[in-house]
């Protein structure tokens, strides 16, 4: 869920590229979650690589989001914040994986809280009108902030695991899937009405 700040596409515009991006994010989150869950008990080369790849993928998706938003004359400030947060998280995770699971959970928790807050604000304030696919993103942002706090709390426990991160990423992917499907439905309805 971290990041997941969605592009504002006016209802009249073609939202096909945004839907494809959301479907891609769902697929990536699903595969990533399965791989992380399989190696959830310890930090090893595979899990460390996966942890760093996730925010890098988020940066790439946010850049695509920015291009789409600009093409549709939408706001991009929140998306730039998302790029910065994800890039900083990537650097922090590179350092955290050498320090152990608690450090990883703290970094991931901070990312989930800040990215979720940005997503919630952008979705609630700027994007709720005219974008049927935004409500799942708003809910995702709220859940992300709460999940981030739980990751930070889990870091202090003896049984810390990456399993919660896998579940979190998969749930975020489901929100992208729901948004993509809602955007498709909105686009189909606009076509039928000749809008």
HUBEL-V872594 format. One record per backbone hydrogen bond with DSSP energy under -0.5 kcal/mol. NH is the residue of the N-H (numbers start at 1). CO is the residue of the C=O. If there is no record, write none. Layout:
<<NH	CO> <NH	CO>>
This chain:
<<4	2> <6	4> <9	7> <10	8> <13	10> <19	15> <20	16> <21	17> <22	18> <23	19> <24	20> <25	21> <26	22> <27	23> <28	24> <29	25> <30	26> <31	27> <32	28> <33	29> <34	30> <35	31> <36	32> <37	33> <38	34> <39	35> <39	36> <40	37> <42	39> <44	42> <48	44> <49	45> <50	46> <51	47> <52	48> <53	49> <54	50> <55	51> <56	52> <57	53> <58	54> <59	55> <60	56> <61	57> <62	58> <63	59> <64	60> <65	61> <66	62> <67	63> <68	64> <69	65> <70	66> <71	67> <72	68> <73	70> <74	69> <80	76> <81	77> <82	78> <83	79> <84	80> <85	81> <86	82> <87	83> <88	84> <89	85> <90	86> <91	87> <92	88> <93	89> <94	90> <95	91> <96	92> <97	93> <98	95> <99	96> <100	96> <104	100> <105	101> <106	102> <107	103> <108	104> <109	105> <110	106> <111	107> <112	108> <113	109> <114	110> <115	111> <116	112> <117	113> <118	114> <119	115> <120	116> <121	117> <122	118> <123	119> <124	120> <125	121> <126	121> <126	122> <127	122> <127	123> <128	123> <131	128> <134	131> <135	132> <137	133> <138	134> <139	135> <140	136> <141	137> <142	138> <143	139> <144	140> <145	141> <146	142> <147	143> <148	144> <149	145> <150	146> <151	147> <152	148> <153	149> <154	150> <155	151> <156	153> <157	154> <160	157> <162	40> <165	162> <166	162> <167	163> <168	164> <169	165> <170	166> <171	167> <172	168> <173	169> <174	170> <175	171> <176	172> <177	173> <178	174> <179	175> <180	176> <181	177> <182	178> <183	179> <184	180> <185	181> <186	182> <187	183> <188	184> <189	185> <190	186> <191	187> <192	188> <193	189> <194	190> <194	191> <195	190>>
